[in-house]
Amino acid sequence: MAQEKEQKKKYFREFTRPTAYNCLLEFIGEKGMTVKKFSETYGFNHFTISKWGNSHRRPRLDMAQRLEKLTGGKVKAIDWD
């Protein structure tokens, strides 16, 4: 019972805090772009961006820092952890 309660808490925490990916999507939306258009414009692979969103991958440090710079700090490199 206690383990089930802890799992629910963990699930709730993960989906209530803004993630770097959600911040990136918000930034892309504010610019009136799609993920595909953003990736083409800034030289990212849109499949890779999707993998970041479904937690199959995280961006390399240099990519995370580049995203932070491109978004004016809205998507922080440290938030990808």
C-alpha positions as CSV (number, residue, x, y, z in Angstrom):
1,M,0.0,0.0,0.0
2,A,2.8,2.5,0.9
3,Q,4.7,1.6,-2.2
4,E,1.6,2.3,-4.4
5,K,1.0,5.6,-2.6
6,E,4.7,6.6,-3.3
7,Q,4.3,5.7,-7.0
8,K,1.2,7.9,-7.3
9,K,3.1,10.8,-5.7
10,K,6.0,10.4,-8.1
11,Y,3.6,10.2,-11.1
12,F,1.9,13.4,-9.9
13,R,5.2,15.3,-9.4
14,E,6.4,14.3,-12.9
15,F,3.3,15.6,-14.6
16,T,2.6,18.7,-12.7
17,R,6.0,20.4,-13.0
18,P,6.9,22.2,-16.2
19,T,9.5,20.1,-18.1
20,A,12.1,21.5,-20.4
21,Y,10.3,19.8,-23.3
22,N,7.0,21.5,-22.3
23,C,8.8,24.8,-22.1
24,L,10.3,24.2,-25.6
25,L,6.8,23.4,-27.0
26,E,5.4,26.5,-25.4
27,F,8.3,28.6,-26.9
28,I,7.7,27.0,-30.4
29,G,3.9,27.8,-30.1
30,E,4.6,31.4,-29.1
31,K,6.7,31.8,-32.2
32,G,3.8,30.4,-34.3
33,M,5.8,27.5,-35.5
34,T,5.4,23.7,-35.6
35,V,8.1,21.4,-34.2
36,K,9.0,20.5,-37.7
37,K,9.4,24.1,-38.8
38,F,11.4,24.9,-35.7
39,S,13.7,22.0,-36.3
40,E,14.2,22.9,-39.9
41,T,14.8,26.6,-39.1
42,Y,17.3,25.9,-36.3
43,G,19.0,22.8,-37.6
44,F,17.5,20.1,-35.3
45,N,16.0,16.8,-36.4
46,H,12.3,16.9,-35.6
47,F,12.4,13.1,-34.8
48,T,15.1,13.8,-32.2
49,I,12.9,16.5,-30.6
50,S,10.0,14.1,-30.4
51,K,12.3,11.6,-28.6
52,W,13.1,14.3,-26.1
53,G,9.4,14.7,-25.4
54,N,8.7,11.0,-24.9
55,S,11.7,10.6,-22.6
56,H,13.6,8.2,-24.9
57,R,16.4,10.7,-25.1
58,R,17.7,13.9,-23.7
59,P,19.7,16.5,-25.7
60,R,23.4,16.5,-25.4
61,L,24.8,19.3,-23.3
62,D,25.8,21.3,-26.3
63,M,22.3,21.0,-27.8
64,A,20.7,21.9,-24.5
65,Q,22.9,25.0,-24.2
66,R,22.1,25.9,-27.8
67,L,18.3,25.6,-27.0
68,E,18.7,27.8,-23.9
69,K,20.4,30.4,-26.0
70,L,17.9,30.2,-28.9
71,T,15.0,30.5,-26.5
72,G,16.5,33.4,-24.5
73,G,16.7,31.2,-21.4
74,K,13.1,30.0,-21.5
75,V,14.3,26.4,-21.9
76,K,17.2,26.0,-19.5
77,A,19.9,23.5,-20.2
78,I,19.9,22.3,-16.6
79,D,16.1,21.5,-16.8
80,W,16.6,18.5,-19.1
81,D,17.8,16.3,-16.1
